[in-house]
Amino acid sequence: MNNRFAKIASIFIFLFLAYGNIQAQLLPPPPKKESSDPDAAKILKKLKDKYTAFSALYSEYVLTIDNRETKETQNGKITQKGNKFNVDNNGNQIICDGITLWMYIKNNNVVQINNYEEDEDPMSPGRIMKLYEAENDFVYAITNEDDAKAEIEFKPLKKDEDFFKIRIQVDKVKNEVKYIKVFAKDGTTYTLDIKTIRTTSTDDSIFTFNKSKYPGVKVEDLR
């Protein structure tokens, strides 16, 4: 498995499901700890109310990876339903049925299979789905705002994370997230620009990898 693609895959899942975790419940900050901005919480609550009405979510995006020396841009689309998702990223795919995770590399015609254990990886969907309620892990605040948009930054409270902050921009008029940006400690930034987002109906079969559609595919089962 291409290590770079695996890294991009984990970051991508992190980025998109940070957007998807608007569906999580917002909890009041605990006493005697750094607390989040209540105005930011109000904006996030409006987003949550909108997206919890979606039976499933479809989005098209542009992912930009900038390590200060080079900049790479990738186009893709994702369908998400609860903890199930199907990502098509420049022909590479990340598919999950909530139990099993498949990562397919188009150029090598290889699929890697892993158990989906969302709570073990700090960049896992399980962790990210709780971003807005995890006051013990993050603190967030509005850092820039006008009548049309607001930028909200999330900072991890734990010092051993691979990133030091996440920034999202919210269109307050349309009540939509426009982009999500992760700032990694190695200097790389990962920016997910949301081009379209809508509710959709979908068959659950798209959340499993169908080997018959990939003639000659090499399977690496790491479970």
C-alpha positions in Angstrom: 0.0 0.0 0.0 1.3 3.4 -1.0 2.1 5.1 2.4 1.4 8.6 1.0 -2.1 7.5 -0.2 -2.8 5.9 3.2 -1.8 9.2 4.9 -3.9 11.2 2.5 -6.8 8.8 3.1 -6.7 9.2 6.9 -6.5 12.9 6.6 -9.3 13.0 4.1 -11.6 10.9 6.3 -10.7 13.3 9.1 -11.4 16.4 7.0 -14.7 15.3 5.6 -16.1 13.7 8.7 -15.2 16.8 10.6 -17.8 18.3 8.3 -20.1 15.5 8.8 -19.9 15.6 12.6 -22.2 18.6 12.6 -24.7 15.9 13.4 -23.2 15.4 16.8 -24.8 16.8 19.9 -23.3 20.0 21.4 -22.7 19.7 25.1 -22.1 22.6 27.6 -18.5 23.1 28.5 -17.4 21.5 31.8 -16.6 23.9 34.7 -13.0 25.0 35.5 -11.7 24.1 32.1 -11.0 26.2 29.0 -14.4 26.7 27.4 -15.5 27.1 23.8 -17.0 30.2 22.4 -20.8 30.2 22.9 -21.3 32.3 19.7 -19.4 29.6 17.7 -21.6 26.9 19.4 -24.7 28.7 18.1 -23.4 28.6 14.5 -22.5 25.0 14.8 -25.9 24.2 16.3 -27.6 25.7 13.2 -25.5 23.6 10.9 -26.2 20.4 13.0 -30.0 21.1 12.7 -29.7 21.4 8.9 -27.7 18.3 8.3 -29.4 15.9 10.7 -32.4 16.3 8.4 -30.4 14.5 5.6 -31.0 10.8 5.2 -27.6 10.6 3.5 -25.2 13.2 2.3 -23.5 13.7 -1.1 -20.7 16.2 -1.7 -18.2 17.2 -4.3 -14.9 18.7 -3.2 -11.4 19.9 -4.0 -8.7 18.7 -1.6 -5.5 20.7 -1.6 -2.3 19.4 0.1 0.4 22.0 0.7 3.7 21.1 2.3 5.3 24.5 1.6 7.5 23.1 -1.1 4.8 21.5 -3.3 1.1 21.9 -3.7 -1.2 19.0 -4.9 -4.8 19.3 -5.8 -7.3 16.4 -6.0 -10.9 16.4 -7.0 -13.4 14.0 -5.6 -16.8 13.1 -4.3 -18.2 11.4 -1.2 -21.4 9.8 -0.1 -21.9 9.4 3.6 -24.7 7.7 5.6 -24.1 7.6 9.3 -20.7 5.9 9.9 -20.7 4.5 6.3 -19.0 6.3 3.5 -17.8 6.0 -0.1 -15.0 8.4 -1.2 -13.8 8.6 -4.8 -10.6 10.7 -4.8 -9.0 11.0 -8.2 -9.9 7.4 -8.9 -8.6 6.2 -5.6 -11.3 5.0 -3.3 -12.0 4.8 0.4 -15.1 2.7 1.3 -16.5 1.8 4.7 -19.6 -0.1 5.7 -19.1 0.8 9.4 -17.3 -2.5 10.1 -14.7 -2.9 7.3 -12.6 -0.3 5.6 -11.3 -0.7 2.1 -8.7 1.6 0.5 -8.2 1.1 -3.3 -5.2 2.5 -5.2 -6.1 2.9 -8.9 -2.6 3.0 -10.3 -1.5 -0.2 -8.6 -4.9 -1.9 -8.8 -4.6 -2.8 -5.1 -7.1 -2.8 -2.4 -6.2 -2.9 1.3 -8.7 -4.2 3.8 -8.7 -3.3 7.5 -11.2 -3.5 10.4 -12.8 -0.2 11.0 -12.0 0.7 14.5 -13.0 4.3 14.7 -12.1 5.1 18.3 -8.5 4.0 18.2 -7.1 6.5 15.7 -7.1 10.2 16.8 -8.0 11.0 13.2 -10.7 8.4 12.9 -14.4 9.1 12.1 -15.4 8.1 15.6 -13.2 10.7 17.1 -14.2 13.3 14.5 -17.9 12.6 14.8 -17.5 13.9 18.4 -15.5 17.0 17.6 -18.1 19.5 18.5 -19.0 17.8 21.8 -15.5 16.8 22.9 -14.8 19.6 25.3 -12.1 17.4 26.9 -10.3 17.2 23.5 -10.9 20.5 21.7 -11.7 24.1 22.4 -13.2 26.2 19.6 -13.9 29.9 18.9 -14.8 32.4 16.2 -11.6 34.0 14.9 -13.0 36.0 12.0 -16.6 37.1 11.2 -18.7 39.4 9.1 -22.3 39.4 8.1 -21.8 36.7 5.5 -19.4 34.3 6.9 -17.6 33.1 10.1 -14.3 31.3 10.6 -14.1 28.9 13.6 -10.9 27.4 14.8 -10.6 24.2 16.8 -7.5 23.5 18.9 -6.7 20.2 20.5 -6.1 20.2 24.2 -3.8 17.2 24.0 -0.2 17.9 23.0 0.5 14.6 21.2 -1.8 15.2 18.2 -0.4 15.3 14.6 -2.1 18.6 14.0 -2.3 21.8 16.1 -5.5 23.4 14.8 -8.5 23.0 12.5 -10.2 25.9 10.8 -13.6 25.9 9.1 -15.4 28.6 7.3 -19.2 28.8 7.5 -21.5 30.6 5.1 -23.9 32.1 7.5 -26.4 33.1 4.9 -26.7 29.6 3.3 -25.9 27.8 6.6 -23.1 25.7 5.0 -19.5 24.9 5.6 -17.4 26.2 2.8 -14.0 24.7 3.7 -12.2 22.7 6.4 -8.5 23.2 6.9 -6.2 21.0 9.0 -2.8 22.4 10.1 -0.4 19.5 10.7 2.6 19.8 12.9 5.0 18.9 10.1 4.0 22.1 8.3 1.6 20.5 5.8 -1.9 21.9 5.4 -4.9 19.9 4.1 -7.8 22.0 2.8 -11.1 20.6 1.8 -13.1 23.0 -0.3 -16.7 22.0 -0.4 -18.1 22.7 -3.9 -21.5 21.1 -3.5 -23.4 19.5 -0.7 -26.9 18.0 -0.7 -29.1 15.3 0.7 -29.3 12.1 -1.3 -30.9 8.6 -1.3 -28.5 5.7 -1.9 -28.3 2.0 -1.8 -26.1 0.6 0.9 -24.3 -1.6 -1.6 -22.0 1.4 -2.4 -20.5 1.1 1.1 -18.8 -2.2 0.3 -16.0 -3.0 -2.1 -17.2 -5.0 -5.1 -14.2 -7.0 -6.3 -15.9 -8.0 -9.5 -15.8 -4.4 -10.7 -11.9 -4.4 -10.6 -10.6 -7.1 -12.8 -7.2 -8.4 -11.6 -7.2 -6.4 -8.4 -4.7 -7.5 -5.8 -6.2 -7.9 -2.3 -4.2 -7.2 0.8 -6.3 -8.3 3.8 -4.7 -6.9 6.9 -7.5 -7.9 9.4 
